[in-house]
Amino acid sequence: MDFASTLNSVKKLNANNYGSWSTRMQYYFLGQELWDIIGGLDIIPPTDAEAAKSWKVKAGKAMYALIVTIEDEFLQRIKNAKTPKEAWDTLATIFTKKNDTRLQRLENDLLSIS
């Protein structure tokens, strides 16, 4: 399977599937040798010209993978990210906050039932 067709099979990130989406994407990035620039030791662009060129190619592939696997409503939140890690962390923050808020609401609902 090639790069694009693999991404087409990933269900797009929406308001309800962050956990499964992030797991699939992490394994995808690991398999494509791109995880280092998102969650590994290579998150900052190198200063050496040749290494920087290679890093930019990997970063472009990672950003492409992110933008084609999220719903358009979230694209605006990451379009100005300087690095794939920044985009990934932005999405994580958005959905962690939503999940915390939802969990608090469910806990309150449960307490009111008791």
C-alpha positions in Angstrom: 0.0 0.0 0.0 1.4 3.4 -0.8 1.5 6.6 1.3 -1.8 8.2 0.0 -3.9 5.1 -0.2 -3.0 4.1 3.4 -4.1 7.5 4.6 -7.4 7.2 2.7 -8.3 4.2 4.8 -7.9 6.1 8.1 -11.2 7.4 9.4 -10.9 11.2 9.7 -10.6 12.8 13.1 -13.9 14.2 14.4 -15.3 15.3 17.7 -15.8 11.7 18.9 -12.8 9.5 17.8 -9.6 11.2 19.0 -8.4 8.2 20.9 -8.6 5.7 18.1 -7.5 8.2 15.5 -4.4 9.2 17.4 -3.5 5.5 18.0 -3.8 4.7 14.3 -1.9 7.8 13.3 0.9 7.1 15.7 1.4 3.6 14.3 1.2 5.0 10.8 3.9 7.6 11.6 6.1 4.9 13.2 5.7 2.7 10.1 6.6 5.6 7.8 9.6 6.5 10.0 8.0 9.9 10.7 7.3 9.6 14.4 10.6 11.0 15.5 9.7 14.5 14.2 6.3 14.4 16.0 6.9 12.6 19.3 10.6 11.6 19.2 14.0 13.1 19.4 13.9 14.9 16.0 11.1 17.5 16.7 13.2 20.6 16.0 14.5 21.3 12.5 18.2 20.8 12.3 20.6 23.7 11.4 22.8 21.7 9.0 21.5 22.5 5.4 21.5 18.9 4.2 19.8 17.6 7.3 17.3 20.4 7.3 16.3 19.6 3.7 15.7 15.9 4.7 13.8 17.0 7.8 11.5 19.4 5.8 10.6 16.5 3.5 9.7 14.3 6.5 7.8 17.2 8.1 5.9 17.8 4.9 4.8 14.2 4.7 3.8 14.2 8.4 1.8 17.5 8.0 0.1 16.1 4.8 -0.9 13.0 6.7 -2.4 15.1 9.5 -4.3 17.4 7.3 -5.9 14.7 5.1 -7.0 12.7 8.2 -8.8 15.4 10.1 -12.2 17.0 9.4 -12.0 20.4 7.9 -13.3 22.1 11.1 -10.0 21.2 12.8 -7.8 22.2 9.8 -8.0 25.8 10.8 -6.5 25.0 14.2 -3.3 23.5 12.8 -2.7 25.3 9.5 -0.2 27.7 11.0 1.8 25.1 13.0 5.5 25.5 12.4 6.2 21.8 13.0 4.3 18.5 12.9 4.8 18.2 16.7 3.1 21.6 17.2 0.2 20.5 15.0 -0.1 17.1 16.9 0.1 18.8 20.3 -2.6 21.3 19.3 -4.9 18.5 18.3 -4.1 16.6 21.6 -4.9 19.8 23.6 -8.2 20.4 21.8 -9.4 16.8 22.4 -8.0 16.4 25.9 -9.9 19.5 27.0 -13.1 18.3 25.3 -12.8 14.9 26.9 -12.2 16.5 30.3 -15.2 18.7 30.0 -17.4 15.8 28.8 -16.1 13.6 31.6 -17.0 16.3 34.2 -20.5 16.6 32.7 -21.0 12.9 32.8 -19.8 12.7 36.4 -22.2 15.6 37.4 -25.1 13.8 35.6 -24.3 10.6 37.4 -24.2 12.4 40.8 -27.5 14.1 40.1 -29.1 10.7 39.3 -27.9 9.3 42.6 
